[in-house]
Amino acid sequence: MKNKTITSQDRFQSVIWLLIILAGSVFLIETLLMILLAILPPMSEVDSMLLDASLLSVLLFPIFYFLVFRPLMLSISVRRQSESALRESQAQAMRALEELRHQKFALDQHAIVGIADVRGVILYANDQFCAISGYSREELLGQDHRILNSGIHPKAYFREMYRTIATGAVWHGEFCNKAKDGHLYWVNTTIVPYMDEHNKPTQYISMRTDITERKQAESNLKKSEELWKFALEGSGDGVWDWNFQTGEAQFTKLWKEMLGFSETEIENKASEWERRVHPHDLPVVFDALHAHMEGKTHSATIEFRMRCKDGSWK
């Protein structure tokens, strides 16, 4: 059901018709009263006027009530309800805006937020964005995101990202950006497209968190592992390292060669070591390991046999 908008012309026409109906009603009732007075016994002019006024009032009251007063009261009631609904709608809108302001404030405190158009031109940058990049808001707005390009990622990485968000899908990934002073920083990024009524992207909002310290720690750990591996291989000993929590194990190249395997033939799993221990030695080995893990011994020195690639035991 469609709502019809009442114009000033419609109101004017309604008033004209109401006046015509009232005038016609008064004329008709007055005519009937004159006929009635004519057939009644003669009476004084004052009594005739009082009777005429009384009967006219009684007969006109229902007409005025249904044509004037009742519609007027209904109109006032509807108007009050509309005003009340409008005030409630405005209050809800204000509450929603207040909630959005709180959410935006909370997001701005944690995340690096930016909005860009479909060409990648920056339209919005929050304080965190400015702080980590080293650029002022005025320097960022209107600039292409290439201003932050560190040159670390290949072009295919960006093509895959744009291909994803152009279809309306959300993209998650990591970026290494370059700040204004030239230093590099890493961010974990989520890009959400804004779609129009034709399901075409109009803007992209990106939310990032700084993961520079984590990436640096990962890089340092990798370098440490490489140095550890280099040192062990240089010592001439076959060494393996077992993570009891994850079940992963690291075997040096020399350890694998001692059993006749190449570096790629044994996976980094503890099960690779376990299935090569002699079945008769395995219980003794595990007892010694468990005693050490429980703190009963300072170290575990065990002699046991291992099966080589050719089936022999060493």
Protein Blocks (a to p, Z undefined) as FASTA:
>chain_A
ZZddddfklmmmmmmmmmmmmmmmmmmmmmmmmmmmmmpccddfklmmmmmmmmmmmmmm
mmmmmmmmmmmmmmmmmmmmmmmmmmmmmmmmmmmmmmmmmmmmmmmmmmccddddfkop
afbdcfklmmmnopafklmgopafklmpgolacfklmmmmmmmmmnopacddddddddfk
opacdddddddddddfkopafbdcdddddfklmmmmmmmmmmmmmmmmmmmmmnopacdd
ddfknopacddfklmmmnopafklpccdfklmmmmpcfklmmmmmmmmmmmmnopafbdc
dddddddfkopaZZ
